[in-house]
Amino acid sequence: MTPILRTDRLILSPYRPEDEDVFVALLGDEEVCRWMGQERSPEEEIRAVFKAILNEIYTKNLFDVWAVWAEGVYVGHAEIKKTGNVDGYEMVAALVKDSRGRGVGNELVRGLLHYAAHTLKLNEVYGMVGAENAASLALGKKLGFAHVRDVVADDGTVTKMLVMPTGNTVETGTDPATVAAR
């Protein structure tokens, strides 16, 4: 079961049925889709994905998916899951436009790294970042993610595969709020 996570400013909680519209708005944002390496989907498809999160991913405990909140306002989406993209677990994070550039991404990724290390006991996590996503690449570099390789899609777009050893990021016994504040 996806747990609730807390950092200094953020609460990561499992989605609830009443969160559908904020999820749809986030994944309907063209810029978010571009940075996530996907085409913008019709609203009904995004709503179907949301229902799958509630009715399949959570009920079958397939992987962790969170709504991200700051002071009661939806600021983004996060996941940690095994994927075919990497040999291990991939971290996924997306922020609403108004949350970017305020340190929310930094705090979110640090909180996810803490969870990956201390709860999931992962030695490393991966991230897939669009080659043109300068802000996310800069954040990854700042946090210590290393470039593994470039992945080139059939259409020629490039995604950077990054990896982060979790043990080099957090210390045993550190609570997520302390980690997120660094």
Backbone as a printed PyTorch tensor [residue, N CA C, xyz], in Angstrom:
tensor([[[  0.8320,  -1.1780,   0.0000],
         [  0.0000,   0.0000,   0.0000],
         [  0.8790,   1.2430,   0.0000]],

        [[  0.5700,   2.1820,  -0.8720],
         [  1.3210,   3.4200,  -0.9600],
         [  1.1520,   4.2160,   0.3360]],

        [[  2.2700,   4.5080,   1.0250],
         [  2.1760,   5.2360,   2.2910],
         [  2.1030,   6.7480,   2.0590]],

        [[  1.7350,   7.4630,   3.0960],
         [  1.8150,   8.9150,   3.0790],
         [  3.2410,   9.2920,   3.4800]],

        [[  3.8610,  10.1680,   2.6960],
         [  5.2100,  10.6580,   2.9910],
         [  5.1310,  12.1500,   3.2890]],

        [[  6.0180,  12.6080,   4.1670],
         [  6.0520,  14.0310,   4.5180],
         [  7.4800,  14.5510,   4.4420]],

        [[  7.6140,  15.7520,   3.9160],
         [  8.8750,  16.4860,   3.9670],
         [  8.5520,  17.8000,   4.6640]],

        [[  9.4780,  18.7420,   4.6650],
         [  9.2100,  20.0180,   5.3360],
         [  7.9440,  20.6900,   4.8250]],

        [[  7.7850,  20.7620,   3.5080],
         [  6.6560,  21.4960,   2.9260],
         [  5.6500,  20.6200,   2.2050]],

        [[  5.9930,  19.3750,   1.9570],
         [  5.1710,  18.5460,   1.0790],
         [  4.5390,  17.3760,   1.8090]],

        [[  3.3670,  17.0090,   1.3410],
         [  2.7170,  15.7680,   1.7460],
         [  2.4690,  14.9860,   0.4700]],

        [[  2.9990,  13.7730,   0.4240],
         [  2.7680,  12.8560,  -0.6900],
         [  1.7570,  11.8420,  -0.1970]],

        [[  0.6000,  11.8050,  -0.8230],
         [ -0.4490,  10.8990,  -0.3710],
         [ -1.0310,  10.1530,  -1.5620]],

        [[ -1.5620,   8.9640,  -1.3160],
         [ -2.2440,   8.2550,  -2.4040],
         [ -3.3820,   9.1240,  -2.9380]],

        [[ -3.6090,   9.0160,  -4.2330],
         [ -4.7180,   9.7570,  -4.8300],
         [ -6.0390,   9.2840,  -4.2560]],

        [[ -6.9900,  10.2060,  -4.1860],
         [ -8.3570,   9.9210,  -3.7680],
         [ -9.2740,  10.2270,  -4.9520]],

        [[-10.4550,   9.6730,  -5.0040],
         [-11.3510,   9.9500,  -6.1360],
         [-11.5370,  11.4500,  -6.4000]],

        [[-11.5850,  12.2470,  -5.3550],
         [-11.8030,  13.6820,  -5.5390],
         [-10.5930,  14.4200,  -6.1230]],

        [[ -9.4690,  13.7240,  -6.3050],
         [ -8.2700,  14.3280,  -6.8980],
         [ -8.2350,  14.2010,  -8.4240]],

        [[ -9.2500,  13.6010,  -9.0020],
         [ -9.2290,  13.3190, -10.4350],
         [ -9.0020,  14.5730, -11.2840]],

        [[ -9.6780,  15.6520, -10.9940],
         [ -9.5680,  16.8440, -11.8450],
         [ -8.1730,  17.4630, -11.8110]],

        [[ -7.5120,  17.4780, -10.6520],
         [ -6.1570,  18.0470, -10.6120],
         [ -5.1660,  17.1470, -11.3520]],

        [[ -5.3640,  15.8440, -11.2620],
         [ -4.5330,  14.8940, -12.0020],
         [ -4.7070,  15.1010, -13.5040]],

        [[ -5.9510,  15.2190, -13.9350],
         [ -6.2520,  15.4150, -15.3540],
         [ -5.6430,  16.7250, -15.8490]],

        [[ -5.7420,  17.7760, -15.0500],
         [ -5.1640,  19.0640, -15.4440],
         [ -3.6490,  18.9640, -15.5960]],

        [[ -2.9830,  18.2920, -14.6620],
         [ -1.5250,  18.1440, -14.7400],
         [ -1.1230,  17.3770, -15.9880]],

        [[ -1.7250,  16.2090, -16.1900],
         [ -1.3240,  15.3870, -17.3310],
         [ -1.9050,  15.8770, -18.6520]],

        [[ -2.7700,  16.8550, -18.5860],
         [ -3.2690,  17.4820, -19.7980],
         [ -2.4390,  18.6860, -20.2090]],

        [[ -1.4930,  19.0790, -19.3720],
         [ -0.6240,  20.2110, -19.6580],
         [  0.4120,  19.7970, -20.7060]],

        [[  0.4520,  20.5150, -21.8030],
         [  1.3500,  20.1660, -22.9180],
         [  2.8140,  20.1630, -22.5010]],

        [[  3.2130,  21.1180, -21.6680],
         [  4.6080,  21.1800, -21.2290],
         [  4.9640,  19.9830, -20.3460]],

        [[  4.0660,  19.6120, -19.4530],
         [  4.2990,  18.4410, -18.6000],
         [  4.4590,  17.2010, -19.4700]],

        [[  3.5860,  17.0380, -20.4350],
         [  3.6760,  15.8760, -21.3310],
         [  5.0050,  15.8530, -22.0730]],

        [[  5.4140,  17.0120, -22.5770],
         [  6.6800,  17.0750, -23.3190],
         [  7.8360,  16.6500, -22.4230]],

        [[  7.8870,  17.1500, -21.1780],
         [  8.9930,  16.8070, -20.2860],
         [  8.9170,  15.3640, -19.8210]],

        [[  7.7270,  14.7870, -19.8330],
         [  7.5920,  13.3750, -19.4520],
         [  7.8070,  12.4450, -20.6510]],

        [[  8.0560,  13.0320, -21.8170],
         [  8.3500,  12.2290, -23.0000],
         [  7.1440,  11.5210, -23.5760]],

        [[  5.9960,  12.1630, -23.4710],
         [  4.7860,  11.5360, -24.0050],
         [  3.9600,  12.5580, -24.7650]],

        [[  3.1390,  12.0620, -25.6370],
         [  2.2130,  12.9210, -26.3600],
         [  1.0800,  13.3160, -25.4280]],

        [[  0.5130,  14.4690, -25.6630],
         [ -0.6450,  14.9020, -24.8910],
         [ -1.8150,  14.0070, -25.2540]],

        [[ -2.4620,  13.4600, -24.2410],
         [ -3.5670,  12.5200, -24.4370],
         [ -4.8980,  13.2410, -24.2960]],

        [[ -5.9190,  12.7020, -24.9420],
         [ -7.2640,  13.2540, -24.7370],
         [ -7.6830,  13.0840, -23.2720]],

        [[ -8.5360,  13.9940, -22.8260],
         [ -8.9690,  13.9900, -21.4300],
         [ -9.5360,  12.6390, -20.9950]],

        [[-10.3230,  12.0000, -21.8480],
         [-10.9310,  10.7200, -21.4410],
         [ -9.8710,   9.6450, -21.1960]],

        [[ -8.7500,   9.7010, -21.9270],
         [ -7.6660,   8.7360, -21.6850],
         [ -6.9700,   9.0200, -20.3510]],

        [[ -6.7820,  10.3020, -20.0380],
         [ -6.1600,  10.6650, -18.7560],
         [ -7.0620,  10.2330, -17.6040]],

        [[ -8.3630,  10.4150, -17.7740],
         [ -9.2990,   9.9850, -16.7300],
         [ -9.2580,   8.4600, -16.5710]],

        [[ -9.0860,   7.7410, -17.6600],
         [ -8.9700,   6.2790, -17.5890],
         [ -7.6940,   5.8770, -16.8310]],

        [[ -6.6030,   6.6110, -17.0480],
         [ -5.3640,   6.3470, -16.3110],
         [ -5.5960,   6.5860, -14.8160]],

        [[ -6.2750,   7.6760, -14.4840],
         [ -6.5630,   7.9670, -13.0820],
         [ -7.3670,   6.8360, -12.4450]],

        [[ -8.3800,   6.3770, -13.1370],
         [ -9.2050,   5.2750, -12.6090],
         [ -8.3710,   3.9960, -12.4470]],

        [[ -7.4240,   3.7850, -13.3620],
         [ -6.5430,   2.6180, -13.2500],
         [ -5.6460,   2.7290, -12.0180]],

        [[ -5.2130,   3.9410, -11.6970],
         [ -4.4170,   4.1280, -10.4760],
         [ -5.2340,   3.6890,  -9.2650]],

        [[ -6.4540,   4.1710,  -9.1830],
         [ -7.3040,   3.8480,  -8.0270],
         [ -7.7260,   2.3830,  -7.9940]],

        [[ -8.1190,   1.8520,  -9.1520],
         [ -8.7600,   0.5350,  -9.1980],
         [ -7.8340,  -0.6320,  -9.5030]],

        [[ -6.6440,  -0.3560, -10.0060],
         [ -5.7090,  -1.4440, -10.3120],
         [ -4.3880,  -1.2990,  -9.5660]],

        [[ -3.7260,  -0.1770,  -9.7700],
         [ -2.4020,   0.0010,  -9.1730],
         [ -2.4790,  -0.0690,  -7.6540]],

        [[ -3.4090,   0.6590,  -7.0620],
         [ -3.5240,   0.6280,  -5.6020],
         [ -4.0830,  -0.6990,  -5.0990]],

        [[ -5.1420,  -1.2130,  -5.7220],
         [ -5.7700,  -2.4270,  -5.1930],
         [ -4.8620,  -3.6450,  -5.3330]],

        [[ -4.0170,  -3.6540,  -6.3630],
         [ -3.0910,  -4.7760,  -6.5610],
         [ -1.7050,  -4.4840,  -5.9990]],

        [[ -1.5480,  -3.2930,  -5.3910],
         [ -0.2650,  -2.8960,  -4.8090],
         [  0.8790,  -3.0560,  -5.8170]],

        [[  0.6720,  -2.5380,  -7.0300],
         [  1.6520,  -2.7050,  -8.1040],
         [  2.8870,  -1.8380,  -7.9270]],

        [[  2.6950,  -0.5790,  -7.5450],
         [  3.7980,   0.3300,  -7.2620],
         [  3.2330,   1.5650,  -6.5720]],

        [[  4.1490,   2.4290,  -6.1120],
         [  3.7430,   3.6150,  -5.3650],
         [  3.4760,   4.7910,  -6.3000]],

        [[  2.3230,   5.4220,  -6.1160],
         [  1.9070,   6.5990,  -6.8770],
         [  1.3320,   7.5970,  -5.8840]],

        [[  1.7910,   8.8590,  -5.9770],
         [  1.3470,   9.8730,  -5.0270],
         [  0.8300,  11.1290,  -5.7050]],

        [[ -0.1340,  11.7480,  -5.0550],
         [ -0.4750,  13.1440,  -5.2980],
         [  0.4350,  13.9320,  -4.3670]],

        [[  0.9800,  15.0330,  -4.8410],
         [  1.9030,  15.8370,  -4.0350],
         [  1.2100,  17.1550,  -3.6890]],

        [[  1.2040,  17.4670,  -2.3990],
         [  0.4870,  18.6310,  -1.8770],
         [  1.4310,  19.5300,  -1.0850]],

        [[  1.2010,  20.8340,  -1.1740],
         [  1.9060,  21.8170,  -0.3420],
         [  0.8570,  22.7850,   0.1850]],

        [[  0.7420,  22.8530,   1.4940],
         [ -0.2400,  23.7220,   2.1460],
         [ -1.6480,  23.5100,   1.5840]],

        [[ -2.0000,  22.2520,   1.3660],
         [ -3.3350,  21.9000,   0.8960],
         [ -3.5780,  22.1130,  -0.5890]],

        [[ -2.5570,  22.5290,  -1.3260],
         [ -2.6810,  22.7740,  -2.7620],
         [ -1.9290,  21.6760,  -3.5140]],

        [[ -2.5760,  21.1280,  -4.5450],
         [ -1.9450,  20.1050,  -5.3800],
         [ -0.7950,  20.7420,  -6.1560]],

        [[  0.4040,  20.1850,  -5.9930],
         [  1.5740,  20.7260,  -6.6800],
         [  2.2100,  19.7370,  -7.6450]],

        [[  1.7700,  18.4690,  -7.6270],
         [  2.3760,  17.5350,  -8.5610],
         [  2.0430,  16.0810,  -8.3210]],

        [[  2.8080,  15.2650,  -8.9970],
         [  2.5980,  13.8190,  -9.0840],
         [  3.9560,  13.1510,  -8.9230]],

        [[  3.9760,  11.9800,  -8.2760],
         [  5.2280,  11.2390,  -8.1070],
         [  4.9620,   9.7380,  -8.1300]],

        [[  5.9650,   8.9910,  -8.5840],
         [  5.9000,   7.5220,  -8.6420],
         [  7.2920,   6.9500,  -8.4100]],

        [[  7.3360,   5.7460,  -7.8950],
         [  8.5460,   4.9130,  -7.9140],
         [  8.0880,   3.5400,  -8.3470]],

        [[  8.7000,   3.0470,  -9.4430],
         [  8.2240,   1.7770,  -9.9910],
         [  9.2940,   1.0960, -10.8280]],

        [[  9.1460,  -0.2040, -10.9660],
         [  9.9620,  -0.9560, -11.9180],
         [  9.3700,  -0.7010, -13.3000]],

        [[ 10.2450,  -0.4240, -14.2450],
         [  9.7830,  -0.2010, -15.6170],
         [ 10.7010,  -0.9100, -16.5890]],

        [[ 10.2730,  -0.9640, -17.8220],
         [ 11.1150,  -1.5260, -18.8680],
         [ 12.1700,  -0.5490, -19.3520]],

        [[ 12.0860,   0.7090, -18.8670],
         [ 13.0500,   1.7230, -19.2920],
         [ 14.4300,   1.5150, -18.6990]],

        [[ 14.4920,   0.9740, -17.4820],
         [ 15.7510,   0.8630, -16.7560],
         [ 15.8500,  -0.5120, -16.1010]],

        [[ 17.0540,  -0.8550, -15.6830],
         [ 17.2740,  -2.1120, -14.9840],
         [ 17.1680,  -1.8570, -13.4820]],

        [[ 15.9600,  -1.6200, -13.0270],
         [ 15.7470,  -1.2990, -11.6260],
         [ 14.4880,  -0.4770, -11.4770]],

        [[ 14.5260,   0.4520, -10.5430],
         [ 13.3590,   1.2800, -10.2340],
         [ 13.5440,   2.6820, -10.7910]],

        [[ 12.4610,   3.1930, -11.3430],
         [ 12.4630,   4.5390, -11.9050],
         [ 11.6260,   5.4620, -11.0230]],

        [[ 12.1500,   6.6570, -10.8020],
         [ 11.4280,   7.7110, -10.1100],
         [ 10.8030,   8.6110, -11.1590]],

        [[  9.5420,   8.9600, -10.9580],
         [  8.8360,   9.8570, -11.8680],
         [  8.2840,  11.0000, -11.0250]],

        [[  8.4880,  12.2260, -11.4950],
         [  7.9440,  13.3870, -10.7980],
         [  7.5100,  14.4170, -11.8320]],

        [[  6.3780,  15.0300, -11.5820],
         [  5.8760,  16.0970, -12.4470],
         [  5.2440,  17.1560, -11.5630]],

        [[  5.5030,  18.4170, -11.8890],
         [  4.9840,  19.5180, -11.0900],
         [  4.0550,  20.3960, -11.9090]],

        [[  3.0440,  20.9450, -11.2380],
         [  2.1960,  21.9440, -11.8820],
         [  3.0450,  23.1920, -12.0970]],

        [[  2.6880,  23.9650, -13.0860],
         [  3.4900,  25.1130, -13.5030],
         [  3.8020,  26.0730, -12.3490]],

        [[  2.8190,  26.3920, -11.5140],
         [  3.0200,  27.3570, -10.4380],
         [  3.9860,  26.8710,  -9.3590]],

        [[  4.3150,  25.5830,  -9.3500],
         [  5.2050,  25.0370,  -8.3270],
         [  6.6610,  24.9880,  -8.7700]],

        [[  6.9020,  25.2060, -10.0270],
         [  8.2690,  25.1080, -10.5500],
         [  9.0870,  26.3330, -10.1450]],

        [[ 10.3960,  26.0890,  -9.9340],
         [ 11.3020,  27.1760,  -9.6150],
         [ 11.2610,  27.6410,  -8.1720]],

        [[ 10.6170,  26.8890,  -7.3000],
         [ 10.4980,  27.2590,  -5.8830],
         [ 11.1370,  26.2260,  -4.9510]],

        [[ 11.9170,  25.2990,  -5.5070],
         [ 12.5490,  24.2760,  -4.6870],
         [ 11.6680,  23.0720,  -4.4070]],

        [[ 10.4620,  23.0610,  -4.9550],
         [  9.5410,  21.9440,  -4.7190],
         [ 10.0920,  20.6610,  -5.3340]],

        [[ 10.6220,  20.7500,  -6.5450],
         [ 11.1850,  19.5670,  -7.1980],
         [ 12.3410,  18.9850,  -6.4100]],

        [[ 13.2150,  19.8440,  -5.9100],
         [ 14.3470,  19.4110,  -5.1050],
         [ 13.8620,  18.6660,  -3.8710]],

        [[ 12.9190,  19.2650,  -3.1760],
         [ 12.3950,  18.6480,  -1.9530],
         [ 11.6720,  17.3370,  -2.2580]],

        [[ 10.9300,  17.3170,  -3.3470],
         [ 10.2080,  16.1070,  -3.7380],
         [ 11.1710,  14.9690,  -4.0520]],

        [[ 12.1740,  15.2420,  -4.8700],
         [ 13.1250,  14.1850,  -5.2450],
         [ 13.8950,  13.6970,  -4.0230]],

        [[ 14.2900,  14.6040,  -3.1500],
         [ 15.0050,  14.1780,  -1.9300],
         [ 14.1170,  13.2960,  -1.0510]],

        [[ 12.8580,  13.6420,  -0.9390],
         [ 11.9300,  12.8120,  -0.1690],
         [ 11.7570,  11.4270,  -0.7890]],

        [[ 11.6630,  11.3920,  -2.1210],
         [ 11.5470,  10.1080,  -2.8210],
         [ 12.8130,   9.2710,  -2.6590]],

        [[ 13.9730,   9.9190,  -2.7020],
         [ 15.2320,   9.1970,  -2.5000],
         [ 15.2960,   8.5920,  -1.1030]],

        [[ 14.8540,   9.3350,  -0.1250],
         [ 14.8400,   8.8180,   1.2440],
         [ 13.9410,   7.5850,   1.3380]],

        [[ 12.7570,   7.6820,   0.7680],
         [ 11.8190,   6.5540,   0.7690],
         [ 12.4240,   5.3480,   0.0380]],

        [[ 13.0490,   5.6020,  -1.1120],
         [ 13.6570,   4.5130,  -1.8840],
         [ 14.7410,   3.8090,  -1.0790]],

        [[ 15.5440,   4.5750,  -0.3670],
         [ 16.6430,   4.0000,   0.4050],
         [ 16.1610,   3.2920,   1.6610]],

        [[ 15.2970,   3.9440,   2.4160],
         [ 14.9770,   3.4450,   3.7480],
         [ 13.7480,   2.5490,   3.8320]],

        [[ 12.8180,   2.7190,   2.9320],
         [ 11.6270,   1.8770,   2.9640],
         [ 11.7170,   0.7600,   1.9410]],

        [[ 12.0350,   1.1330,   0.7030],
         [ 12.1390,   0.1160,  -0.3440],
         [ 13.4860,  -0.5960,  -0.3210]],

        [[ 14.4530,  -0.0430,   0.4020],
         [ 15.8070,  -0.6190,   0.5380],
         [ 16.5090,  -0.7420,  -0.8210]],

        [[ 16.2830,   0.2450,  -1.6870],
         [ 16.9170,   0.2410,  -3.0040],
         [ 18.3170,   0.8300,  -2.9050]],

        [[ 19.2440,   0.2590,  -3.6570],
         [ 20.6010,   0.7790,  -3.6960],
         [ 20.7390,   1.9590,  -4.6540]],

        [[ 19.8280,   2.0130,  -5.6280],
         [ 19.8750,   3.0930,  -6.6080],
         [ 18.5020,   3.2670,  -7.2270]],

        [[ 18.2810,   4.4440,  -7.7860],
         [ 17.0640,   4.7210,  -8.5360],
         [ 17.4590,   5.4380,  -9.8200]],

        [[ 16.6000,   5.3090, -10.8050],
         [ 16.8390,   5.9110, -12.1090],
         [ 15.8210,   7.0150, -12.3660]],

        [[ 16.1980,   7.8840, -13.2510],
         [ 15.2890,   8.9010, -13.7540],
         [ 15.4950,   9.0250, -15.2460]],

        [[ 14.4290,   9.2650, -15.9520],
         [ 14.4840,   9.4900, -17.3950],
         [ 14.0860,  10.9440, -17.6190]],

        [[ 15.0120,  11.7440, -18.1620],
         [ 14.7830,  13.1800, -18.3100],
         [ 15.0090,  13.5810, -19.7610]],

        [[ 14.0540,  14.2890, -20.3200],
         [ 14.1910,  14.7890, -21.6840],
         [ 15.4440,  15.6280, -21.8210]],

        [[ 16.1900,  15.4390, -22.9090],
         [ 17.4600,  16.1330, -23.1160],
         [ 17.2920,  17.6520, -23.1250]],

        [[ 16.1120,  18.1400, -23.4540],
         [ 15.8660,  19.5870, -23.4970],
         [ 15.3290,  20.1270, -22.1710]],

        [[ 15.1240,  19.2640, -21.1980],
         [ 14.5710,  19.6810, -19.9050],
         [ 15.7200,  20.1610, -19.0070]],

        [[ 16.1920,  21.3850, -19.2790],
         [ 17.3550,  21.9270, -18.5920],
         [ 17.1630,  22.0030, -17.0780]],

        [[ 15.9780,  22.3830, -16.6220],
         [ 15.7480,  22.5250, -15.1790],
         [ 15.8780,  21.1800, -14.4620]],

        [[ 15.2670,  20.1320, -15.0160],
         [ 15.3450,  18.8140, -14.3660],
         [ 16.7440,  18.2310, -14.4550]],

        [[ 17.4320,  18.4650, -15.5530],
         [ 18.8150,  17.9860, -15.6690],
         [ 19.7220,  18.6980, -14.6640]],

        [[ 19.5190,  20.0060, -14.4840],
         [ 20.3080,  20.7550, -13.5070],
         [ 20.0310,  20.2550, -12.0920]],

        [[ 18.7590,  19.9760, -11.7850],
         [ 18.4120,  19.4410, -10.4690],
         [ 19.0760,  18.0840, -10.2650]],

        [[ 18.9940,  17.2200, -11.2720],
         [ 19.6340,  15.9140, -11.1660],
         [ 21.1220,  16.0280, -10.8970]],

        [[ 21.7850,  16.9350, -11.6010],
         [ 23.2230,  17.1350, -11.4080],
         [ 23.5100,  17.6400,  -9.9920]],

        [[ 22.7020,  18.5940,  -9.5430],
         [ 22.8700,  19.1590,  -8.2000],
         [ 22.7320,  18.0810,  -7.1240]],

        [[ 21.7900,  17.1570,  -7.3240],
         [ 21.5450,  16.1160,  -6.3290],
         [ 22.5190,  14.9440,  -6.4320]],

        [[ 23.2930,  14.8860,  -7.5130],
         [ 24.2860,  13.8290,  -7.6590],
         [ 23.9190,  12.6990,  -8.5960]],

        [[ 22.8590,  12.8660,  -9.3820],
         [ 22.5230,  11.8540, -10.3800],
         [ 23.6240,  11.8210, -11.4340]],

        [[ 23.9480,  10.6320, -11.9120],
         [ 24.9580,  10.4620, -12.9520],
         [ 24.2930,  10.0370, -14.2550]],

        [[ 24.8060,  10.5430, -15.3540],
         [ 24.2910,  10.1910, -16.6710],
         [ 24.7410,   8.7760, -17.0100]],

        [[ 23.8090,   7.9200, -17.3920],
         [ 24.1170,   6.5470, -17.7830],
         [ 24.2700,   6.4750, -19.2980]],

        [[ 23.2340,   6.9450, -19.9930],
         [ 23.2760,   6.9330, -21.4600],
         [ 22.1000,   7.7350, -22.0000]],

        [[ 22.1840,   8.0280, -23.2830],
         [ 21.0730,   8.6710, -23.9790],
         [ 20.2140,   7.6020, -24.6270]],

        [[ 18.9170,   7.8050, -24.5800],
         [ 17.9690,   6.9180, -25.2330],
         [ 17.3130,   7.7310, -26.3440]],

        [[ 17.4470,   7.2550, -27.5700],
         [ 16.9090,   7.9710, -28.7220],
         [ 15.6520,   7.2480, -29.2050]],

        [[ 14.5530,   7.9800, -29.2350],
         [ 13.2730,   7.4210, -29.6810],
         [ 13.2280,   7.3670, -31.2040]],

        [[ 12.2530,   6.6470, -31.7090],
         [ 12.0830,   6.5210, -33.1600],
         [ 11.9410,   7.8770, -33.8420]],

        [[ 11.3660,   8.8560, -33.1420],
         [ 11.1730,  10.1810, -33.7360],
         [ 12.3970,  11.0820, -33.5850]],

        [[ 13.4750,  10.5460, -32.9890],
         [ 14.7150,  11.2990, -32.8390],
         [ 14.8570,  12.0510, -31.5270]],

        [[ 13.7950,  12.0850, -30.7110],
         [ 13.9150,  12.7740, -29.4270],
         [ 14.8390,  11.9910, -28.5000]],

        [[ 15.5720,  12.7380, -27.6790],
         [ 16.5720,  12.1370, -26.7990],
         [ 16.1360,  12.2810, -25.3430]],

        [[ 16.2480,  11.1890, -24.6190],
         [ 15.9860,  11.1700, -23.1840],
         [ 17.2750,  10.7410, -22.4970]],

        [[ 17.6260,  11.4430, -21.4470],
         [ 18.8230,  11.1230, -20.6610],
         [ 18.4370,  10.1420, -19.5550]],

        [[ 19.1140,   9.0040, -19.5110],
         [ 18.9270,   8.0600, -18.4150],
         [ 19.9320,   8.4310, -17.3250]],

        [[ 19.4240,   8.6970, -16.1240],
         [ 20.2460,   9.0820, -14.9890],
         [ 20.1030,   8.0450, -13.8820]],

        [[ 21.1170,   7.9170, -13.0510],
         [ 21.0580,   6.9950, -11.9230],
         [ 21.6050,   7.6860, -10.6880]],

        [[ 21.0520,   7.3150,  -9.5410],
         [ 21.4920,   7.8650,  -8.2650],
         [ 21.6150,   6.7460,  -7.2520]],

        [[ 22.8220,   6.5170,  -6.7150],
         [ 22.9470,   5.5550,  -5.6170],
         [ 22.2870,   6.1490,  -4.3770]],

        [[ 21.3050,   5.4970,  -3.8330],
         [ 20.5530,   6.0630,  -2.7130],
         [ 21.3930,   6.1570,  -1.4470]],

        [[ 22.3050,   5.2380,  -1.2540],
         [ 23.1370,   5.2570,  -0.0530],
         [ 24.0500,   6.4630,   0.0250]],

        [[ 24.3460,   7.0680,  -1.1030],
         [ 25.2020,   8.2560,  -1.1170],
         [ 24.4190,   9.5280,  -0.8650]],

        [[ 23.1100,   9.4100,  -0.7520],
         [ 22.2740,  10.5930,  -0.6300],
         [ 21.7180,  10.7730,   0.7670]],

        [[ 21.4000,   9.6790,   1.4280],
         [ 20.7720,   9.7750,   2.7450],
         [ 21.4950,   8.8870,   3.7310]],

        [[ 21.4230,   9.2540,   4.9910],
         [ 22.0350,   8.4550,   6.0410],
         [ 20.9610,   7.6890,   6.7870]],

        [[ 21.2970,   6.4990,   7.2350],
         [ 20.3610,   5.6960,   8.0100],
         [ 19.9240,   6.4720,   9.2380]],

        [[ 18.6330,   6.4270,   9.5170],
         [ 18.0980,   7.0860,  10.6900],
         [ 17.6860,   8.5300,  10.4660]],

        [[ 17.9140,   9.0650,   9.2690],
         [ 17.5290,  10.4430,   8.9830],
         [ 16.0710,  10.4700,   8.5850]],

        [[ 15.3320,  11.4330,   9.1450],
         [ 13.9210,  11.4680,   8.7630],
         [ 13.7530,  12.2880,   7.4700]],

        [[ 12.6760,  12.0250,   6.7090],
         [ 12.5120,  12.6480,   5.4010],
         [ 12.5060,  14.1750,   5.4370]],

        [[ 11.9930,  14.7610,   6.5010],
         [ 11.9550,  16.2190,   6.5790],
         [ 13.3680,  16.7810,   6.6420]],

        [[ 14.2540,  16.1210,   7.3700],
         [ 15.6290,  16.5790,   7.4490],
         [ 16.3220,  16.4420,   6.1050]],

        [[ 16.1030,  15.3090,   5.4540],
         [ 16.7060,  15.0920,   4.1420],
         [ 16.2000,  16.1310,   3.1530]],

        [[ 14.9070,  16.3790,   3.1560],
         [ 14.3180,  17.3040,   2.1910],
         [ 14.8100,  18.7280,   2.4120]],

        [[ 15.1980,  19.0650,   3.6160],
         [ 15.6090,  20.4310,   3.9060],
         [ 17.0240,  20.7360,   3.4380]],

        [[ 17.7970,  19.7290,   3.1030],
         [ 19.1860,  19.9640,   2.7050],
         [ 19.2920,  20.6560,   1.3770]]])
